[in-house]
Amino acid sequence: KGYVSTRLKAELAEQGIDFITGQRSNMKRQPISSWDRAMLSKRFIIETVFDQQKNMAQIDHTRHRSCISFMVNLMAGLIAYTFLTKKPSIKVTRL
């Protein structure tokens, strides 16, 4: 939610990354496509999914002793998330 400089946006565009952020009140208005505007409005749902994965599926452990331990914990958390009965979802159709 912070300010992203024009230079940083240009560097990311050179690498093929389209970095989209919301407009702050003190920023100049930039043209934004309707698809990007729709995805920005769905950000809350995406953040909710990340929060559920970190808290309920316990993916947020940071002190792994080995890469294998990290991958096992990550895979176990993702598998546990798939068994949740009520998951948030986004209907995405691009015309």
Secondary structure, DSSP 8 states (H G I E B T S, - for coil): -----HHHHHHHHHTT--------TTS------HHHHHHHHTHHHHHHHHHHHHHTS-------SSHHHHHHHHHHHHHHHHT-S----------
